[in-house]
Amino acid sequence: MSMILGDSEVLIGFSRLSIAMLITNPAMDDNPIIYVNDAFERTTGYNRSSVIGRNCRFLQGERTDKRDVDRLRSAMENARDVTVDILNYRADGTSFRNQLTITPILNDDGKPIYFLGIQKELVPGDRVADNQIEDAHLDVVRGRVEQDLSIILSSLQRLQGKDARGLAHEVEALPRRLECLQLVYEEMRLSDRRVNDGFIDLGSLLSRIANAISFHEGRVGIRFNQSVEPIEVNLESATRIGLVTCEVLSNAFRHAFDGMQQGFVELRVTKLAAGGLRIMVSDDGVGIPASANWPNQSTMGGQLITQLLNGLDATINVARGAAGTVVLIDVPVGFTDHR
């Protein structure tokens, strides 16, 4: 019951808020930004390419209160949550006030490995009662985002200082994984308008994820087809299923056609007669070697897939087809049908 209630609150929160998010990495020199979402770009006027690698102090200006900056710095040095109403500046030089919440993403030892920043622009004239409601929703949403980010970001910590090459590869994959989360959150907003009962349309979500991956990872000569049934599941399951589908499908586009000019990738998602659902990603590429153990536990991608599958109590079967590879994932998740 608590999960359904929490999911409904998250849906309401996302329908009310346009949430600007950024992530910084304190393990790198000067704690630079490594990710911002579209809402950050819209709020600040800065595009993603111009802010990645910079400390977020560039948002400050001559009228920014130094006491607010000191509060932020002190909280981050002590790995504490902090919320500050601070004056920042957009790319065009205009100022705006925003409520900035910084939350540390901690490893198992309680050390911050990343910081999550969430911005909510403060508009003059907004009613106090409305702001209090939005603040409550923001707290719920922040908890959801922090939980989801921990799934993705905690694995990076295991590679830091151990495998520089592998770390660089996984950092490169980070924006794709975070954009997948962003699609989950956008689907929350759509679901809130439709059902508002703690479930979201997994079919719609996976279609959007598949289209995004096909657009970014596809190339001339690689055809893609998808057949996804409309299935509504709770937010926890939808997030994990969305992320694991993102990983498997991206892997097919990136690695299945080495040395090949043409190929075919297919995604199928169907309800199982005995309950739950089946995700099938197939390709007609070079195929996984018979001796290969996939998902590979030595990579973050493999660890992430395994972690997500364990959280879903799902099973995975990987087989060579007549050509290429077939990945079958069965998820014993409960779903609802509003048709």
C-alpha positions as CSV (number, residue, x, y, z in Angstrom):
1,M,0.0,0.0,0.0
2,S,2.8,2.4,0.8
3,M,4.3,1.9,-2.6
4,I,1.1,2.8,-4.4
5,L,0.6,5.9,-2.2
6,G,4.2,7.0,-2.8
7,D,4.0,6.4,-6.5
8,S,0.8,8.5,-6.7
9,E,2.5,11.3,-4.8
10,V,5.5,11.2,-7.3
11,L,3.1,11.3,-10.2
12,I,1.4,14.4,-8.8
13,G,4.8,16.0,-8.1
14,F,6.0,15.6,-11.6
15,S,2.8,17.0,-13.1
16,R,3.3,20.2,-11.0
17,L,7.0,20.7,-11.4
18,S,9.4,21.4,-14.2
19,I,12.5,20.1,-12.5
20,A,15.9,21.3,-13.4
21,M,18.5,18.7,-12.5
22,L,22.3,18.6,-12.5
23,I,24.9,16.2,-11.2
24,T,28.5,17.0,-10.1
25,N,31.4,14.7,-9.4
26,P,33.4,15.7,-6.3
27,A,36.1,13.1,-7.2
28,M,37.2,15.3,-10.1
29,D,39.1,18.6,-9.7
30,D,36.8,21.5,-8.7
31,N,33.7,19.2,-8.5
32,P,32.5,19.8,-12.1
33,I,29.1,19.3,-13.6
34,I,28.8,16.0,-15.5
35,Y,25.1,16.1,-16.4
36,V,22.3,18.6,-16.8
37,N,18.8,17.8,-18.1
38,D,16.6,19.7,-20.6
39,A,14.8,21.7,-17.8
40,F,18.2,23.1,-16.6
41,E,18.9,24.3,-20.1
42,R,15.5,26.0,-20.4
43,T,15.8,27.6,-16.9
44,T,19.3,28.9,-17.2
45,G,19.7,29.5,-20.9
46,Y,22.9,27.5,-21.0
47,N,23.2,24.6,-23.3
48,R,24.6,21.3,-22.1
49,S,27.9,21.4,-24.0
50,S,28.8,24.8,-22.4
51,V,28.4,23.7,-18.8
52,I,29.7,20.1,-18.7
53,G,33.1,20.2,-17.0
54,R,32.5,23.5,-15.1
55,N,31.8,24.1,-11.5
56,C,28.3,25.5,-11.1
57,R,29.6,28.7,-9.5
58,F,29.3,30.3,-13.0
59,L,25.6,30.7,-12.2
60,Q,26.5,33.2,-9.5
61,G,26.8,37.0,-10.1
62,E,27.5,40.3,-8.4
63,R,24.2,40.3,-6.4
64,T,24.4,36.6,-5.3
65,D,24.5,36.6,-1.5
66,K,27.8,35.2,-0.3
67,R,26.1,33.7,2.8
68,D,24.0,31.5,0.6
69,V,27.1,30.3,-1.3
70,D,28.8,29.6,2.1
71,R,25.9,27.5,3.2
72,L,26.1,25.4,0.0
73,R,29.8,25.0,0.3
74,S,29.6,24.0,4.0
75,A,26.9,21.4,3.4
76,M,28.7,19.8,0.5
77,E,32.0,19.7,2.5
78,N,30.1,17.8,5.2
79,A,28.0,15.7,2.8
80,R,24.7,17.1,4.1
81,D,21.5,17.9,2.3
82,V,20.9,21.6,1.9
83,T,18.2,23.8,0.5
84,V,18.9,27.5,-0.3
85,D,16.9,30.2,-2.0
86,I,19.7,31.8,-4.1
87,L,20.0,34.5,-6.7
88,N,21.5,33.1,-10.0
89,Y,22.1,34.5,-13.5
90,R,21.0,33.1,-16.8
91,A,23.2,32.9,-19.9
92,D,21.8,36.3,-21.1
93,G,22.8,38.0,-17.9
94,T,19.3,38.3,-16.4
95,S,18.9,37.3,-12.8
96,F,16.4,34.9,-11.2
97,R,15.8,33.5,-7.8
98,N,15.6,29.7,-7.4
99,Q,15.2,27.2,-4.7
100,L,18.3,25.0,-5.0
101,T,18.5,21.7,-3.2
102,I,21.7,19.7,-3.1
103,T,21.7,16.1,-2.1
104,P,24.8,13.9,-1.8
105,I,24.8,10.4,-3.4
106,L,26.7,8.3,-0.9
107,N,28.7,5.1,-1.3
108,D,28.6,2.2,1.1
109,D,31.1,4.0,3.3
110,G,29.0,7.1,3.6
111,K,31.3,9.1,1.3
112,P,29.7,11.4,-1.4
113,I,30.5,10.1,-4.9
114,Y,28.2,12.5,-6.6
115,F,26.0,15.5,-5.8
116,L,22.5,15.8,-7.1
117,G,21.2,19.4,-7.6
118,I,17.5,20.2,-8.1
119,Q,16.4,23.7,-9.0
120,K,12.9,25.2,-8.8
121,E,12.6,28.8,-10.1
122,L,10.9,31.1,-7.6
123,V,8.3,33.3,-9.4
124,P,7.2,36.6,-7.6
125,G,3.5,36.6,-6.8
126,D,3.1,32.8,-6.3
127,R,0.9,32.1,-3.4
128,V,2.4,30.8,-0.2
129,A,0.0,27.9,0.0
130,D,0.9,26.8,-3.6
131,N,4.6,27.0,-2.8
132,Q,4.1,24.8,0.3
133,I,2.3,22.2,-1.8
134,E,5.0,22.3,-4.4
135,D,7.8,22.0,-1.8
136,A,6.1,18.9,-0.4
137,H,6.0,17.4,-3.9
138,L,9.5,18.4,-4.5
139,D,10.7,16.4,-1.5
140,V,8.9,13.3,-2.7
141,V,10.3,13.7,-6.2
142,R,13.8,14.3,-4.9
143,G,13.6,11.0,-2.9
144,R,12.5,9.2,-6.1
145,V,15.3,10.7,-8.2
146,E,18.0,10.1,-5.5
147,Q,16.9,6.4,-5.3
148,D,17.0,6.0,-9.1
149,L,20.3,7.7,-9.5
150,S,21.9,5.5,-6.8
151,I,21.2,2.5,-9.0
152,I,23.1,4.0,-11.9
153,L,25.8,6.0,-10.2
154,S,26.9,3.7,-7.4
155,S,28.5,1.3,-9.8
156,L,30.8,3.9,-11.2
157,Q,32.5,4.2,-7.8
158,R,33.8,0.6,-8.1
159,L,35.7,1.6,-11.2
160,Q,37.3,4.8,-10.0
161,G,41.0,4.4,-9.4
162,K,40.9,0.8,-10.7
163,D,40.1,0.8,-14.4
164,A,40.7,4.1,-16.1
165,R,39.7,2.8,-19.5
166,G,36.6,1.1,-18.3
167,L,35.7,4.2,-16.2
168,A,36.0,6.5,-19.3
169,H,33.7,4.1,-21.3
170,E,31.1,4.1,-18.5
171,V,31.2,7.9,-18.1
172,E,30.5,8.2,-21.8
173,A,27.5,6.0,-21.3
174,L,26.2,8.0,-18.4
175,P,24.2,10.6,-20.3
176,R,22.3,7.8,-22.1
177,R,21.3,6.2,-18.8
178,L,20.3,9.5,-17.3
179,E,18.2,10.4,-20.4
180,C,16.5,7.1,-19.9
181,L,15.5,8.1,-16.4
182,Q,14.3,11.5,-17.8
183,L,12.0,9.6,-20.2
184,V,10.6,7.7,-17.1
185,Y,9.9,11.0,-15.4
186,E,8.2,12.5,-18.5
187,E,6.0,9.4,-18.7
188,M,5.1,10.0,-15.1
189,R,3.7,13.4,-16.1
190,L,1.7,11.8,-18.9
191,S,0.4,9.0,-16.6
192,D,-0.7,11.5,-14.0
193,R,-3.1,13.1,-16.6
194,R,-4.5,9.7,-17.5
195,V,-4.9,7.4,-14.5
196,N,-3.3,9.0,-11.4
197,D,-3.2,5.7,-9.5
198,G,0.5,5.0,-9.2
199,F,0.9,3.1,-12.5
200,I,2.4,4.3,-15.7
201,D,2.2,3.0,-19.3
202,L,5.2,0.8,-19.7
203,G,4.4,0.2,-23.3
204,S,4.5,3.9,-24.1
205,L,7.7,4.3,-22.0
206,L,9.6,1.5,-23.7
207,S,8.6,2.8,-27.1
208,R,10.0,6.2,-26.4
209,I,13.2,4.7,-25.0
210,A,13.6,2.5,-28.0
211,N,13.0,5.4,-30.4
212,A,15.6,7.5,-28.6
213,I,18.2,4.7,-28.7
214,S,17.5,4.0,-32.3
215,F,17.9,7.7,-33.2
216,H,21.2,8.1,-31.2
217,E,22.8,4.7,-31.7
218,G,21.5,3.7,-35.1
219,R,23.2,4.2,-38.4
220,V,22.5,3.9,-42.1
221,G,21.9,0.2,-43.1
222,I,20.6,-0.8,-39.6
223,R,16.9,-1.3,-39.6
224,F,14.8,-1.3,-36.4
225,N,11.4,-2.6,-35.6
226,Q,9.4,-2.6,-32.3
227,S,6.2,-4.3,-31.2
228,V,5.3,-3.2,-27.6
229,E,2.0,-4.1,-26.0
230,P,0.3,-1.5,-23.7
231,I,1.1,-2.6,-20.2
232,E,0.7,-0.5,-17.0
233,V,3.0,-1.2,-14.1
234,N,4.1,0.6,-10.9
235,L,6.9,3.2,-11.0
236,E,9.5,1.0,-9.3
237,S,9.1,-1.8,-11.9
238,A,8.8,0.7,-14.8
239,T,12.1,2.4,-13.8
240,R,14.0,-0.8,-13.6
241,I,12.5,-2.3,-16.8
242,G,13.1,0.9,-18.7
243,L,16.8,1.0,-17.6
244,V,17.4,-2.7,-18.4
245,T,15.8,-2.4,-21.8
246,C,17.9,0.7,-22.5
247,E,21.1,-1.3,-21.7
248,V,20.2,-4.4,-23.7
249,L,19.0,-2.4,-26.8
250,S,22.0,-0.1,-26.7
251,N,24.3,-3.0,-26.6
252,A,22.7,-4.5,-29.7
253,F,23.0,-1.3,-31.7
254,R,26.6,-0.7,-30.6
255,H,28.2,-4.2,-30.8
256,A,26.0,-6.5,-32.9
257,F,27.2,-5.2,-36.3
258,D,31.0,-4.8,-36.1
259,G,32.3,-4.9,-39.6
260,M,28.8,-5.2,-41.1
261,Q,27.1,-2.6,-43.4
262,Q,23.5,-3.8,-42.8
263,G,21.5,-5.4,-40.0
264,F,18.3,-5.7,-38.2
265,V,17.3,-5.1,-34.6
266,E,13.9,-5.9,-33.1
267,L,12.3,-5.2,-29.7
268,R,9.2,-7.1,-28.6
269,V,7.4,-6.7,-25.3
270,T,4.4,-9.0,-24.6
271,K,2.3,-10.0,-21.7
272,L,2.7,-13.6,-20.6
273,A,-0.4,-15.8,-20.3
274,A,0.8,-17.0,-16.9
275,G,1.4,-13.4,-15.7
276,G,4.2,-11.0,-16.0
277,L,5.9,-9.9,-19.3
278,R,8.6,-10.9,-21.7
279,I,11.1,-8.5,-23.3
280,M,12.9,-9.8,-26.4
281,V,15.7,-8.0,-28.1
282,S,17.1,-9.7,-31.2
283,D,19.5,-8.9,-33.9
284,D,21.0,-10.6,-37.0
285,G,24.5,-9.4,-36.4
286,V,27.8,-11.1,-35.6
287,G,26.5,-12.8,-32.5
288,I,27.9,-13.3,-29.1
289,P,30.7,-15.8,-29.0
290,A,29.7,-19.1,-27.5
291,S,32.4,-18.8,-24.8
292,A,31.3,-15.3,-23.8
293,N,29.5,-14.8,-20.4
294,W,26.9,-12.1,-20.9
295,P,26.0,-9.9,-19.1
296,N,29.7,-9.4,-18.3
297,Q,30.1,-8.8,-14.6
298,S,33.5,-7.1,-15.2
299,T,31.7,-4.1,-16.8
300,M,29.4,-1.6,-15.2
301,G,26.8,-2.3,-17.9
302,G,26.8,-6.0,-17.0
303,Q,26.7,-5.2,-13.2
304,L,23.8,-2.7,-13.8
305,I,21.8,-5.2,-15.8
306,T,22.3,-7.9,-13.2
307,Q,21.4,-5.5,-10.4
308,L,18.2,-4.4,-12.2
309,L,17.2,-8.0,-13.0
310,N,17.7,-9.0,-9.3
311,G,15.5,-6.1,-8.2
312,L,12.8,-7.3,-10.5
313,D,13.2,-11.0,-9.7
314,A,13.5,-11.4,-13.4
315,T,15.3,-14.0,-15.5
316,I,17.5,-13.5,-18.6
317,N,18.4,-16.0,-21.3
318,V,20.9,-15.2,-24.0
319,A,21.1,-17.4,-27.1
320,R,22.6,-17.4,-30.6
321,G,20.0,-17.4,-33.3
322,A,20.4,-18.6,-36.9
323,A,22.2,-15.2,-37.1
324,G,22.9,-12.8,-34.4
325,T,21.7,-12.9,-30.8
326,V,18.4,-13.2,-29.0
327,V,18.0,-11.8,-25.5
328,L,14.9,-12.9,-23.6
329,I,14.0,-11.3,-20.2
330,D,11.0,-12.6,-18.3
331,V,9.7,-10.2,-15.5
332,P,7.1,-11.6,-13.0
333,V,5.7,-8.2,-12.5
334,G,2.0,-7.5,-11.7
335,F,0.3,-5.1,-14.1
336,T,-3.1,-3.5,-14.4
337,D,-5.2,-3.0,-17.5
338,H,-7.3,0.2,-17.9
339,R,-8.5,-0.5,-21.4
